[in-house]
Amino acid sequence: MKNSNLFAISLCVLGLFVVTTASAANPSSDDVVITAKAREHFRAGVAYVDDPSGPKYEEAYREFHLALDESPTYRIHTNIGLCALNLERDGEAIASYELFLSKAKPEDIPKAKRTLMERDISTLKASLVRITVKATPSNVVLSDERLPSRGTPITNRYELKGGSLSLGIHPGHHRITATAEGFEPQTWEIEANSASTHTHDFDLKPLAQTAEPTAKSDLKPDVKPSMAVTAPPENNQKKTPTLVYVGVAATGVFAIGATVTGLIANSKKRDYNSTNATGNDPARARGLRDSFKSYALLTDLGIGAAILSAGATAIIYFTAPSPKPETRFTASRWRIDPNVGPTQAGLSFSGNF
């Protein structure tokens, strides 16, 4: 790991040196006219590398390639190599640095830096993983995702030309997915050990085609359409209030926060127990104890807030009013009949509703 860090540092120093010298170099020093557009893309790439929030190598890599397309000077290759190295495009980084060294003049790079760069390239070559991929159809895009043991995955995209592609990649666990328009994607996972070689063939299958609907004129219904009109179904489903969704989200946030602070508290407690057991650093032990108590308090507050939020959400949900069933009305028919008898007279009402 120590050699790897030294390697990255030395190449970064070299890259920054070339960034500085290339922008001030004589435009015709390698018989290439540096256009205004090329300078614009080059300065944008340098700005991405020097971004205050941290280097943005993917954006810088794109800008340096655009500058190279405008003015193909060998000097830009060292900047492309620096970006490719940090994006774990190891094979491309080696090729860019070697191209630069093959054409660089003494004023481009001092002898000591050249020696250091050559040594570091040899170190990079020693661990390079070589893969060869073939695919059908030929217009396939590869997405290479390296899954490190820590940190976020590192993803690179490559386009196959002529149905095959050879790459030099970083050692580690890789998940390579091939996609093409109109075809089902396929994934290949490999454990790429240092200096290993791998090959794989992708044979993508076309997406399943849905059947075309039959023309209306060809339809021959077996039965005549009914003229009866049916009433719409009653909507007696209970509507979930918006506050329930808000409560669920809040409960999740509190629970996650309590989990994070709980993990930190356990870590602080282990550090405190270890430091306190030796008795060599009482001040640090007290600091770890206070830090543990603070995170433990935050954990308790988070758990309590999650419980309260869950309870309030449940109350809101179960006490929400249910919709009243719709009342259907039908036409009423009434009938009035006179009733006359020897000893009585009156009217009788009859009907349906």
Residue, then its C-alpha position, 0 to 999 in steps of 0.5 A: m500500500k505504501n508503494s502504491n501511495l508513492f506511485a500515485i503521488s509521484l504521478c500527480v506531481l508530474g501531472l501538475f508539472v506538465v499542466t503548468t508547462a504545457s499551457a505556457a509552451n511554444p505552440s509549434s514546439d511539436d509542429v502542432v498548432i494549438t487552436a483557441k478551442a483546444r486551449e479552452h478545453f485544456r484550461a477547463g480540464v485543469a480547472y476540473v483537476d484543481d476544483p476546490s471541492g476536490p479533483k473531478y477527474e472524469e470531467a477533466y478526462r473528457e475536456f483533455h480528450l476534446a483538447l487533444d481532438e482539436s490539437p493532437t500535441y503529445r503534451i496533453h497525453t500526460n494530463i490524460g494519463l493522470c486522469a485515466l490513472n485516477l479513474e482506474r483506466d490503468g491500461e490507458a494511463i500507461a499508454s498515455y504516459e509512455l507516448f508522452l515519454s517517447k516524444a518529450k524533450p528535456e525542457d518538457i520533463p527533467k531527467a530525474k522526473r523521467t526516471l521516476m515516471e519510468r519506474d512508476i509505470s513499471t510498477l503499474k504494469a506489474s499489477l495490470v489486469r488484462i481482459t479481452v471482451k467479444a460481443t454480439p451484436s458489435n455495437v455494445v456498450l460496456s459498463d465496468e463497475r469495480l466494487p472496492s471493499r470500502g468506498t463507492p463503486i468506480t464505474n467506467r464505460y467503453e464502446l466496442k468497435g468491431g465487436s471486440l475490445s482489449l482493456g487494462i484494468h485495476p485489480g479487484h472485483h469487477r462487474i461488467t455489463a454489456t448493453a445494446e439497444g433492442f437487446e437484453p443486457q448481460t452481466w459478467e462478474i470476475e475476481a481480477n487478481s493482480a497481473s491476471t488475464h481474462t476473456h469473455d464472450f457476450d451473446l446478447k439476446p433480442l428483447a421479446q417482441t409484443a404481438e401486434p393487436t388485431a385490426k378492428s375490422d377483423l374482430k368478430p364478436d361472438v355475442k351482441p353487445s348488451m345495452a344494459v347500463t351498470a352502476p359504477p362500483e362503490n368506492n369504499q376504500k379508505k384513503t391514506p392521509t398525507l401525514v401518514y407518508v410524512g410520518v413514515a419518512a420521519t420514522g425512517v430518518f430517526a431510525i437511521g440516525a439512531t443506528v448511525t450514532g449507535l454504531i459510532a457510540n460503540s466504536k468510541k466505547r471500544d476505544y475508551n475501554s482500550t485506552n483506559a485499560t492501558g492507563n497511558d493516556p488519561a486525557r484521551a480516555r476522558g475525551l473518548r468517554d465524553s464522546f461516547k456519552s454524547y453519541a449514546l445520548l443522541t442514539d437514545l434521542g433518535i430511538g425515542a423520536a422514532i418510537l414517537s413518530a411511529g406511534a403518531t403515524a399509527i394514530i393518524y392512520f387508524t383514526a382517519p375517517s372512512p368514506k361514506p358509502e354512496t346512496r343510490f336512488t331509484a325512481s319511486r312509483w306510488r298508487i292511491d286507491p279509494n276504499v269505500g265500504p258499508t261502514q267506512a270510507g278512505l284512501s289507501f297508498s301503495g308503491n315501491f321505492 
